[in-house]
Amino acid sequence: MDRFDKTSLNAAPASAPDFRGNDGSLVSALKTLLFFTILMITLPIGLYFASKSYFFEATLGLSNNDSYFYAAIVAVVAVHMVLAMFVYVAWNEGSNQWREGKQD
């Protein structure tokens, strides 16, 4: 059996490093997420109905069934654009926080 010194057993454990970041970065990330969530919901739906009624049916004179199809393509492209913008913003936000953390 090993004998342990009582002082080493009662010593306070070393504090673990805090990897959470600061509260400002958390609030910034949540604001970014909320912005892109709202954009993801409103932009494709708005573009779908606007392009269907005003562009494909009124301007181009397409039938109702054709305008459904093309308006859906516009909405899908909008979803992909919003996703690409979110990834770009999140990537740059994370790399900026990483660079700031390395300088400290």
C-alpha positions in Angstrom: 0.0 0.0 0.0 1.2 3.4 -0.9 1.2 6.1 1.7 -0.2 9.5 0.7 0.7 12.7 2.4 -2.3 14.3 4.0 -1.3 17.7 2.6 -1.4 16.4 -1.0 -4.8 14.8 -0.4 -6.3 18.0 1.1 -4.8 20.4 -1.5 -7.2 22.3 -3.6 -7.4 21.1 -7.1 -6.0 23.4 -9.8 -8.6 25.4 -11.5 -9.5 24.2 -14.9 -9.1 26.6 -17.8 -12.3 28.3 -18.9 -13.0 27.6 -22.6 -16.4 29.1 -22.7 -15.2 32.5 -24.0 -16.7 35.7 -22.8 -20.4 36.6 -22.6 -20.1 39.1 -25.5 -19.1 36.4 -27.9 -22.0 34.2 -26.8 -24.5 37.1 -27.3 -23.0 37.9 -30.6 -23.3 34.2 -31.7 -26.9 34.1 -30.6 -27.8 37.4 -32.4 -26.2 36.0 -35.6 -28.1 32.7 -35.2 -31.4 34.6 -34.6 -30.9 36.8 -37.6 -30.2 34.0 -40.0 -33.1 31.9 -38.5 -35.5 34.8 -39.3 -33.9 35.3 -42.7 -34.2 31.5 -43.4 -37.9 31.6 -42.7 -39.0 34.8 -44.3 -36.8 35.2 -47.4 -37.7 31.9 -49.2 -41.4 32.2 -48.4 -41.5 35.8 -49.4 -39.6 35.2 -52.6 -41.7 32.2 -53.5 -45.0 34.1 -53.4 -43.6 37.3 -54.8 -41.9 35.6 -57.7 -44.9 33.4 -58.4 -47.5 36.2 -58.5 -45.6 39.2 -59.7 -42.8 37.8 -61.9 -43.8 34.4 -63.4 -47.6 34.9 -63.7 -47.9 38.7 -64.2 -44.7 39.6 -66.1 -43.9 36.4 -68.0 -47.5 35.2 -68.3 -46.8 31.6 -67.3 -49.6 29.2 -66.2 -50.4 28.6 -62.6 -48.7 25.2 -62.6 -45.6 26.4 -64.3 -45.3 29.3 -61.9 -45.4 27.0 -58.9 -42.5 25.1 -60.3 -40.3 28.1 -61.0 -41.2 29.9 -57.8 -40.1 26.7 -55.9 -36.7 26.9 -57.6 -36.3 30.5 -56.6 -37.1 29.6 -53.0 -34.6 26.7 -53.0 -31.9 29.0 -54.4 -32.7 31.6 -51.6 -32.4 28.9 -48.9 -29.0 27.9 -50.3 -27.8 31.5 -50.4 -28.9 32.1 -46.8 -27.1 28.9 -45.7 -23.9 30.0 -47.5 -24.0 33.4 -45.9 -24.5 31.9 -42.5 -21.6 29.5 -42.9 -19.4 32.4 -44.1 -20.4 34.7 -41.2 -20.0 32.0 -38.6 -16.6 30.9 -40.0 -15.3 34.4 -39.9 -16.8 35.1 -36.5 -15.1 32.0 -35.1 -11.8 32.7 -36.7 -11.8 36.3 -35.4 -12.5 35.0 -31.8 -9.8 32.4 -32.2 -7.3 35.1 -33.4 -8.2 37.3 -30.5 -7.8 34.4 -28.0 -4.3 33.7 -29.3 -3.2 37.3 -28.9 -4.0 37.3 -25.2 
